Amino acid sequence: MSANYDVVIVGGGIAGLSLASALAGKCSVALVEAEQTLAYHASARSARQLIPSYGPAVVQELTLRTLELISAQDASRPEPVLSPRGFMLIGDEAAVREQASGHMRPISHAEAMELCPALVPDSFTAAGLDTGSFACNAPLLLEDHRRRAEAGGVDIITGARVHSAQRLGSGWELGAGQEGFQAAVVVNAAGAWADELAVLSGVEKVQLQPYRRTAAIVDVEHPLPEGSPMVAAADDSFYFRRDGEQVLISPSEHLPSGPEDAQPYPGDIEALIARLNTLTTLGIRGVREAWTGLRTEAADGIPVVGFDAEAPGFFWLAGQGGYGFQTSSGIAELAAGLILAGQDAGTATATGPASRTAEALAATRWSIRR
C-alpha cells in the first residue's frame, strides 16, 4: 500500500532539503533520497562560499535573498551559518572587467597584495573585490534544514531510489526503494539525475547538463592568514581559499559529464598544485583529500523552477549549477509559495510568499515549456 502525501520531494541535497524545510508544517511532505545519506553528491562537495557577484543577474538576486533569509535565522542560532569572507578576482584588466559585476568593486594591485600576500606580485595586473561575500557552514545549514523539516512533520527516507513514477488520476504514484508513495505534487530535485527522473516519469526532459568541478584540501608551508578572501582567477582557471591551516584549491574545470558519483581525474590536482606553486608563495606540499562534484545546468544557466506545463503536478527544482547553496533559501521560498498556491511561476501573485524570488526569475523563466 502506498503512503499518501501532498508533496513528495525526490532528492536530498540542498535544493530538496531547503524546500522540505520551507514546506514543513504547511502540508504533508515526504523526501526520498537514493543514497543512504543526505547531501551525498554535489551538496557535500561545495566551495562553501556565497558570492553576490557570482553568476547571472537573476542568480545574484537570488543570492542576496538567500543571504537575507539565512542571516535572519542566524540571529537565533547558537552558531551562525554565515561568516564574512571576501571574494577577490585577479587577472588582467580586460578579464577582471568582464567578470566583475555591480556587487564587486575594482581594487588596486597594492590592495590585492595586502589582502592576499601569498600572491606573486607579477602573477596578475588587476583585481576586483566583493566584500559582501560570506563563508557558508554547509553542514550546519543542511542539518538545520533537516531538523526543521522533521520537526514540521516531513518524512525523510534515505536509500530509496525512485524506480517507478506515473500519473495516477489527479496525482502521482511513485515507487522508491521498498516504499510506495502517492502525492498531488512530485518535486524533481534530483540534481544531476533530474532529466533521468523526468524520463522515468514520462515527462519531457529540459536538457540539463552536469559538469565536473574538482577540489582538494592541501597542506601548505605558509598558511593563509585568518580573514583572507577567497581568490579566483578571472579566466576561471582556478580558485583557492583558507581552510584552517590548510588551503582549499580547485582547477575550476567545467567538463560535461553523465550523472554519476564523480571522482577526480588523475593528474588534475597535481597540475594545479604545480601552477599555484608558481603563482603563489603558499608552498603546497601535499593533498589531504580531493573530490569532484557535478554542477547541473540548463542551457541558459538559469535555475529551472516551476510546474511543468505539460505534466500536471510535476514540479522542477533543478539546474542550480554552481549556485546551489547561494540560491537555496531564495529558491525554496519561491518553490514553496508556488506549490502551496497550486500555481506556476507565471501566476504567482505580487503579494504572495514567493513575490521576491518570483520577481527575480520573471525576466528569464516564468514556467517550464510555456
Steps between C-alpha positions, in 0.01 A plus 500: 500500500626848411534777757315820413655847510427841355858525372777251434845654450748286310855594600662562836759762406488868590214567255273225630583555867450876487159451333403234755591747774294774335193274459522338844182540704310649205414177317587131519842433348728204437858537379662199334873473437666225295819495709526372856593848622361843422702751296736230375582640156543868399371641830781330692762628256444874483747787536294629796499860383198723425601767250252774396718593201505143364269386222231655277294792630210278607739277697651804668154615609417154633833502685420828671161365607658178626751701703213700653307188596798313645618811688156539658514139623859540618378751755338214695764231441766423762750477214454707182498346153653811345828675576653784298760397244580722202525378143781634280543463124846533350626506143563750226291814478275381216416169669429656839286772344299241305435280805435774757142597582316767694579317824875519439726805503839531333796519738862591443781251460638614836164444672478150352849414622414627847188280509688195375879533548543141375451618141811544287485871403550455127242219476215750440449861398142574613263397777144539617355446848154394618480590869142372530612140456462248783643167602224245545503222757335258258468202738334721762255643244412154368447368853287801589275438199473130590415581861239761404347266244466207741372726778228610259394146424696430180578130452856454370581165342857420389624206296184531289579543132190575291440206265148577379288811458170554326216743484204351686165680490558847639839419649811285477602156616868426563697196597823577688709230661257269678237771544205629298380860501199691370508878478332793331841651423832338417802729532795413279799605710716214373802711400708334229229233471213750446456427129516126570221535756296693244537221243405239762191708576399533135589869500701669225858585595614862522852415380689544825875440483721402796852645504801387703663719765796365699647631825755395759618588849877539496775549757711812459825633638355848545133496609277787397425743784157503660268738316655436160258525209422217265710564188391403149655547158289723277553254215334232717809279508533462879394617842632454851405595853610444857375184670643526850872422476442343157383650172213395275592515131310431178588502129147632434451258213166494319500165319178324393421178682224247529318469834740303719690492826778710347862454606812709424685428178863394558739792462247785522581601858872442450504734199319768700743465791792551264336814361404647836850443629620738226221757551510506880738452791266250670749218456245222446650178636237230464132411464288419807190409299354564155154469351293580194141623496252550218348841429183447296393783272234591249615640166438860611665454840182594689354267766198300381224566752128450445219265402539323168238643263446160336507275809255615771642474849859447385716776649858567386756608760819444306779658299650701788845458344778619728257724686315240707579621850504867416151492344349223714291696748376749243398223260337300782295807591383528139433128455310464827280797412419358157428149628281617788305728267471229235641745250783516255744790493293680235205542736679582824333797666692817575412469867552125537776333698706456184488862388866588551645200323222476242591854399864400468417214266229683307720647230662171409273202566138519605416133461622175352426464125242775481 
